[in-house]
Amino acid sequence: MITANDLKVKGIKAIEKELQERDEAVITFRGKPKYIVLDIEEYETMRSLQIEAAYKELRKKKEQDKAYISDANTLIQRIENEL
């Protein structure tokens, strides 16, 4: 963990040191975790996995007829019709 004061004094070097030892750097403020810093590659991997999981969930809902998939114009028209 990195304190806000350490971050202020040491800057990016404090983050780099923490990321050498762990996958994420937790920055604390007044003794409580406040922020998490990730290496950009780690973030992109995590984000890709989240998007893939959301896509699989949507496909599953569509197969069960519990989701409606359309383009933006069709969706806007559908919303206007419901109003």
TIPA-845280 format. One record per residue (C-alpha): residue number from 1; x, y, z. Coordinates in nm, 2 decimals. Layout:
PT	NUM	X	Y	Z
...
This chain:
PT	1	0.00	0.00	0.00
PT	2	0.11	0.35	-0.07
PT	3	0.00	0.64	0.15
PT	4	-0.11	0.96	-0.01
PT	5	0.19	1.13	0.15
PT	6	0.43	0.87	0.00
PT	7	0.27	0.94	-0.34
PT	8	0.31	1.31	-0.29
PT	9	0.68	1.28	-0.19
PT	10	0.79	1.00	-0.41
PT	11	0.55	1.04	-0.70
PT	12	0.54	0.78	-0.98
PT	13	0.84	0.59	-0.83
PT	14	0.62	0.48	-0.54
PT	15	0.37	0.34	-0.78
PT	16	0.63	0.17	-0.99
PT	17	0.79	0.01	-0.69
PT	18	0.45	-0.12	-0.56
PT	19	0.36	-0.26	-0.91
PT	20	0.69	-0.45	-0.92
PT	21	0.58	-0.64	-0.61
PT	22	0.21	-0.67	-0.68
PT	23	-0.05	-0.66	-0.96
PT	24	-0.20	-0.35	-0.82
PT	25	-0.10	-0.05	-0.61
PT	26	-0.35	0.06	-0.34
PT	27	-0.32	0.42	-0.24
PT	28	-0.45	0.50	0.11
PT	29	-0.58	0.83	0.23
PT	30	-0.61	0.89	0.61
PT	31	-0.54	0.52	0.67
PT	32	-0.81	0.39	0.44
PT	33	-0.78	0.24	0.09
PT	34	-0.89	0.51	-0.16
PT	35	-0.76	0.43	-0.51
PT	36	-0.62	0.13	-0.70
PT	37	-0.36	0.18	-0.97
PT	38	-0.31	-0.09	-1.23
PT	39	-0.05	-0.14	-1.50
PT	40	-0.22	-0.05	-1.83
PT	41	-0.17	-0.40	-1.97
PT	42	-0.33	-0.55	-1.66
PT	43	-0.62	-0.30	-1.69
PT	44	-0.68	-0.38	-2.05
PT	45	-0.68	-0.76	-1.98
PT	46	-0.92	-0.71	-1.70
PT	47	-1.15	-0.49	-1.91
PT	48	-1.14	-0.73	-2.20
PT	49	-1.25	-1.01	-1.97
PT	50	-1.54	-0.80	-1.83
PT	51	-1.66	-0.71	-2.18
PT	52	-1.64	-1.08	-2.29
PT	53	-1.84	-1.18	-1.98
PT	54	-2.10	-0.92	-2.04
PT	55	-2.13	-1.02	-2.41
PT	56	-2.17	-1.39	-2.31
PT	57	-2.44	-1.29	-2.06
PT	58	-2.62	-1.09	-2.33
PT	59	-2.61	-1.38	-2.58
PT	60	-2.75	-1.61	-2.31
PT	61	-3.03	-1.37	-2.24
PT	62	-3.10	-1.33	-2.61
PT	63	-3.12	-1.71	-2.65
PT	64	-3.38	-1.72	-2.37
PT	65	-3.57	-1.43	-2.53
PT	66	-3.49	-1.21	-2.23
PT	67	-3.30	-0.95	-2.43
PT	68	-3.37	-0.73	-2.72
PT	69	-3.08	-0.64	-2.96
PT	70	-3.10	-0.37	-3.22
PT	71	-2.92	-0.07	-3.37
PT	72	-2.94	0.27	-3.21
PT	73	-3.21	0.41	-3.45
PT	74	-3.44	0.11	-3.39
PT	75	-3.40	0.15	-3.02
PT	76	-3.48	0.52	-3.03
PT	77	-3.79	0.45	-3.23
PT	78	-3.89	0.18	-2.99
PT	79	-3.85	0.41	-2.69
PT	80	-4.05	0.69	-2.87
PT	81	-4.33	0.45	-2.95
PT	82	-4.35	0.34	-2.58
PT	83	-4.37	0.70	-2.47
